[in-house]
Amino acid sequence: MSKDLYSILGVDKNASDDEIKKAYRKLAHKHHPDKKGGDEAKFKEINGAYQTLSDKQKRQQYDQFGQTFEDAGRSGNGGGGFGGFSGGGFNFDFGQTGSGNNGGFEDLFSDLFSQAGFGGSTGSREKVGSDIAVDIEITFKEMALGTEKEIELYKKVLCDGCDGTGAKNKDTKTCDVCGGAGKVHKMVRSMFGNIQQVVVCERCNGKGQIPKEKCEKCGGDGVVRDYQKVNIKIPAGIENGQTIRATGHGEMPTGGGKPGSLFITIHIKPDARFKRSDDDIVSVAEISFSQAVLGDKIDIETIEGEMSMKVTPGTQSGDVFKIRNKGINREDRFGRGSHLVEIRIKTPENLSRDQKRLVKKLQEFGL
């Protein structure tokens, strides 16, 4: 029996979405195969658990049906497939599904009937490579206005020596197992009895062609580990700790298929000058007593540089002035937030005799 998904992530069954996300990020970093001491099998297991528990509908189904749902509906990352779903003495083997395809009950039964000959599907899916998780830090200004970051990854990429064919000089021949079809027939047991299933040929990984000689660079795998730079657009207004999914920027699977996804967790570097309040930016400006009484124009620092702001006569400490359209540029909403300036009146220290005399005069007038 497979391990409980909550146990895999080390969280309680009543854990919040944020707790599940934090647990996933921590474990993904710890076990990522590119890190020293990383564990690829554990990393795939963690990703598989997160794919289910981070989806409200799938989590609800898992909580309701328990291990049966996890075994039947989870494809995992790296190609776990449907396995271990049994009942009434029958064993259901639905074959390789590949990584990144998160099947539910609809996938389970559609696969079953298509394999039994009730549909046009072959019952097989394209292989998908492993996902990658990274963390990057951005400034407060980059968060407010949006930015683009270049990320360098060390991952499995298509071998440029053979263009992913795995063949020396790209010279291939027809697969001797499937005869070039890329698929083979397989007999499986089901509740309907023995049925014929069409699966991807393991010899050629569905290509129908195999190398005459293996590529010297990749050893016939079609993939190699190498550095690759990726440009990722980070939308304005992103929250601290939020994760972006970049489909197709994960690792390439061995033997052909499509790459997994890249998950980028964003960390916003604190800025001593600014705070965030939803779509607004908040800062503090100190003014003198005379500026508060008489009014003045002061320079305010915003995320786009300095600008002048008018302080009205009689301003009190704690008053807030609003500068419109200088806040967070939310791309998913109309318009832009404001910059809020909280006024603090600075009390002078170490006054000279003349200054003290003037203050006493003001005191006599009740000021």
C-alpha positions in Angstrom: 0.0 0.0 0.0 1.3 3.4 -0.9 2.2 5.9 1.8 -0.4 8.5 3.0 0.0 11.8 1.0 -0.2 13.9 4.2 2.6 11.8 5.8 4.7 12.2 2.7 4.6 16.0 3.2 4.8 15.7 7.0 1.5 17.7 7.6 -1.7 17.0 9.4 -4.8 16.1 7.5 -6.4 19.4 8.6 -3.4 21.4 7.4 -4.2 24.7 5.5 -3.2 25.3 1.9 -0.3 27.5 3.1 1.0 24.8 5.4 0.9 22.3 2.6 2.7 24.7 0.3 5.4 25.5 2.9 6.0 21.8 3.6 6.3 21.0 -0.1 8.8 23.8 -0.7 11.0 22.7 2.2 11.0 19.1 1.2 11.4 19.8 -2.5 14.6 21.8 -1.8 15.9 19.2 0.5 15.5 16.2 -1.8 15.9 17.9 -5.3 18.2 15.5 -7.3 20.4 18.4 -8.4 21.4 19.1 -4.8 24.1 17.3 -2.9 22.4 14.4 -1.1 19.3 14.8 -3.2 16.9 11.9 -3.7 15.2 11.7 -7.1 12.7 9.0 -6.0 11.7 11.0 -2.9 11.5 14.2 -4.9 9.0 12.6 -7.3 7.0 11.2 -4.4 6.8 14.7 -2.8 5.7 16.3 -6.1 3.1 13.6 -6.6 1.6 14.3 -3.1 1.6 18.0 -3.6 -0.1 17.8 -7.0 -3.1 16.1 -5.3 -3.2 18.0 -2.0 -2.7 21.5 -3.6 -5.8 20.9 -5.8 -9.0 21.4 -3.8 -11.1 19.0 -5.9 -8.5 16.3 -5.8 -7.8 16.8 -2.1 -11.5 16.5 -1.4 -11.7 13.2 -3.4 -8.6 11.9 -1.7 -10.0 12.7 1.7 -13.3 11.0 0.8 -11.9 7.9 -0.9 -8.6 7.6 0.8 -5.8 5.4 -0.5 -8.0 4.1 -3.4 -8.1 7.5 -4.9 -4.3 8.1 -4.5 -3.4 4.8 -6.1 -5.9 5.0 -8.9 -5.8 8.7 -9.7 -2.3 9.9 -9.0 0.2 9.8 -11.9 3.0 11.6 -9.9 6.0 13.2 -11.3 8.4 11.0 -13.2 5.9 8.4 -14.4 4.4 6.4 -11.6 1.4 5.5 -13.6 -1.8 3.9 -12.3 -1.0 1.0 -10.1 -2.0 -0.9 -7.0 -5.8 -0.4 -7.5 -7.4 -3.7 -6.8 -10.8 -4.9 -5.9 -12.8 -8.2 -6.0 -9.7 -10.2 -6.8 -8.9 -8.2 -9.9 -5.7 -6.3 -10.5 -6.0 -3.1 -12.7 -2.8 -2.2 -14.5 -3.4 0.9 -16.6 0.2 1.3 -17.8 2.6 4.2 -17.9 1.0 7.7 -17.8 4.1 9.8 -17.5 4.9 12.7 -15.1 2.8 15.8 -14.8 -0.5 14.2 -15.9 -2.7 14.3 -12.8 -5.5 11.8 -13.4 -8.7 11.6 -11.4 -11.6 9.2 -11.6 -12.5 10.5 -15.1 -9.0 9.5 -16.4 -9.2 6.2 -14.6 -12.4 5.1 -16.2 -11.8 6.7 -19.6 -8.5 4.7 -19.7 -10.2 1.5 -18.8 -12.9 1.7 -21.4 -10.6 2.9 -24.2 -8.2 0.0 -23.4 -11.1 -2.4 -23.5 -12.0 -1.3 -27.1 -14.9 1.1 -26.3 -13.1 4.2 -27.6 -10.5 5.4 -30.1 -7.8 6.2 -27.5 -4.7 4.1 -27.4 -4.7 4.2 -23.6 -1.2 5.7 -23.5 0.1 9.2 -22.8 3.2 11.1 -23.7 6.0 10.9 -21.2 6.6 14.1 -19.2 9.9 15.0 -17.4 10.4 15.8 -13.8 9.4 19.2 -12.3 11.9 21.6 -10.9 11.4 23.9 -7.9 13.5 27.0 -7.3 13.4 30.2 -5.1 14.3 33.7 -6.3 14.4 37.0 -4.4 13.0 40.3 -5.9 13.0 43.9 -4.6 9.9 45.7 -3.4 10.0 47.9 -6.5 10.1 44.8 -8.8 7.1 43.4 -6.9 5.2 46.7 -7.3 5.9 47.2 -11.0 6.5 43.7 -12.3 9.8 42.4 -13.6 11.5 39.7 -15.7 14.2 37.4 -14.3 16.8 35.2 -15.9 17.2 31.9 -14.1 20.0 29.5 -14.8 19.1 25.8 -14.3 21.2 22.7 -14.4 18.8 20.0 -15.7 18.2 17.3 -18.2 17.9 18.9 -21.7 17.6 17.5 -25.2 20.9 16.2 -26.4 22.2 18.5 -29.1 24.5 15.8 -30.4 21.6 13.7 -31.6 18.6 16.0 -31.3 17.1 13.7 -28.8 17.1 10.6 -31.1 19.8 8.9 -29.0 21.5 7.8 -32.2 25.0 8.5 -33.4 24.8 10.8 -36.4 21.0 10.7 -35.9 21.1 7.4 -37.8 18.1 5.2 -36.7 16.4 2.0 -37.8 12.9 0.6 -37.4 12.2 -0.8 -33.9 12.4 -4.6 -33.9 9.7 -4.9 -31.2 6.8 -2.7 -32.5 7.8 -2.7 -36.2 7.8 1.1 -36.3 4.3 1.6 -34.9 5.6 2.9 -31.5 2.9 0.9 -29.7 2.4 -2.8 -28.8 -0.5 -4.8 -27.6 -0.7 -6.2 -24.1 -3.2 -8.5 -22.4 -4.4 -7.4 -19.0 -7.0 -8.7 -16.5 -10.0 -6.6 -15.6 -13.5 -6.9 -14.3 -14.5 -7.6 -17.9 -12.0 -10.5 -18.1 -8.9 -10.5 -20.2 -8.7 -7.4 -22.4 -6.2 -6.2 -24.9 -4.4 -3.0 -24.0 -2.4 -0.8 -26.4 0.7 0.6 -24.7 3.8 2.6 -25.7 6.6 0.4 -26.9 9.3 0.3 -24.2 12.0 -0.5 -26.7 11.7 2.7 -28.7 9.6 4.8 -26.2 6.9 5.2 -28.8 9.1 6.7 -31.5 9.1 3.6 -33.8 12.8 4.1 -34.4 15.8 3.0 -32.4 19.5 4.0 -32.8 21.7 2.0 -35.1 24.5 3.1 -32.8 24.1 5.0 -29.5 25.0 8.6 -29.4 28.4 9.0 -27.7 27.3 12.2 -25.9 24.1 11.0 -24.2 24.6 7.2 -24.4 21.4 6.7 -26.3 19.2 8.4 -23.7 18.5 11.4 -25.9 19.0 13.8 -22.9 22.0 15.2 -21.1 22.5 17.4 -18.0 23.5 20.9 -18.9 23.0 24.5 -17.9 20.1 26.4 -19.5 18.9 29.9 -19.0 15.2 30.7 -18.7 13.5 34.1 -18.7 10.6 34.3 -16.3 8.1 37.1 -16.2 7.0 38.0 -12.7 3.7 39.9 -12.6 3.3 43.1 -10.6 1.5 42.6 -7.2 2.8 39.1 -6.6 2.6 38.0 -3.0 5.5 37.0 -0.8 5.9 33.2 -0.9 3.7 32.9 -4.0 4.7 30.2 -6.6 4.7 30.7 -10.3 4.4 27.6 -12.6 6.3 27.8 -15.9 5.1 24.9 -18.0 7.7 23.2 -20.3 10.7 24.5 -18.4 11.3 21.4 -16.3 13.5 18.4 -17.2 13.2 16.4 -20.4 12.4 12.8 -19.9 14.8 10.1 -21.0 13.8 8.5 -24.3 11.6 11.4 -25.6 8.5 13.2 -24.5 7.9 16.7 -23.2 9.6 18.6 -20.4 8.0 19.0 -16.9 7.3 22.3 -15.2 9.4 24.8 -13.4 7.9 26.1 -10.1 9.4 29.4 -9.0 8.7 30.6 -5.4 9.0 34.3 -5.0 10.5 36.0 -2.0 10.2 39.8 -1.7 13.1 41.6 -0.1 11.9 44.0 2.6 12.4 47.8 2.0 12.8 50.0 5.0 11.2 52.9 3.1 7.9 51.2 2.1 5.2 48.9 3.4 2.4 47.2 1.4 -1.3 47.4 2.2 -3.1 45.4 -0.5 -2.7 47.5 -3.7 -1.3 50.5 -1.8 2.2 51.5 -0.8 2.7 53.2 2.6 5.6 55.4 3.6 6.3 57.9 6.4 7.3 61.5 6.0 8.6 63.7 8.9 7.9 67.4 8.8 8.6 70.3 11.2 6.1 72.0 13.5 6.1 75.1 11.3 5.5 73.1 8.1 2.5 71.4 9.9 1.1 74.7 11.0 1.7 76.8 7.9 1.7 74.1 5.2 4.5 73.5 2.7 5.7 71.4 -0.3 7.9 68.5 0.6 9.8 65.9 -1.4 8.4 62.3 -1.2 10.3 59.2 -2.3 8.1 56.8 -4.3 9.1 53.5 -6.1 9.4 55.6 -9.2 11.7 58.3 -7.7 11.1 61.6 -5.8 8.1 63.7 -6.3 6.7 66.9 -4.7 3.7 66.7 -2.4 1.7 69.6 -0.9 1.2 69.5 2.9 -1.9 71.5 3.8 -1.9 74.1 6.7 -3.0 72.6 10.0 -1.8 69.1 9.3 -1.8 66.8 12.3 0.7 64.0 13.2 -0.8 60.8 11.9 -2.7 62.4 8.9 -2.4 60.4 5.7 -2.0 62.0 2.2 -2.9 59.9 -0.8 -1.0 60.1 -4.1 -3.1 58.3 -6.7 -1.7 55.8 -9.2 1.6 55.5 -7.6 1.0 52.2 -5.8 1.0 48.5 -6.9 0.5 48.0 -10.6 -1.9 45.0 -10.5 -2.1 43.5 -13.9 -5.1 41.4 -13.1 -7.2 44.4 -12.1 -8.2 47.8 -13.6 -6.0 50.7 -12.6 -3.3 50.9 -10.0 -3.1 51.4 -6.3 -2.1 54.6 -4.4 0.9 55.8 -2.4 -0.2 56.7 1.1 2.1 59.1 3.0 1.7 59.1 6.8 2.8 62.4 8.4 4.8 62.6 11.6 5.6 65.9 13.1 9.2 66.0 14.4 9.8 67.5 17.8 13.0 69.6 17.7 15.8 68.8 20.2 18.8 70.8 21.6 17.2 74.2 20.9 19.3 77.4 21.2 18.3 80.2 23.5 16.7 82.2 20.8 14.7 79.2 19.6 13.5 78.4 23.1 12.5 82.1 23.5 10.4 81.9 20.3 8.7 78.6 21.5 7.8 80.3 24.8 6.3 83.2 22.9 4.2 80.7 21.0 3.2 79.1 24.2 2.0 82.4 25.5 -0.4 82.5 22.5 -1.7 79.1 23.3 0.2 77.3 20.5 
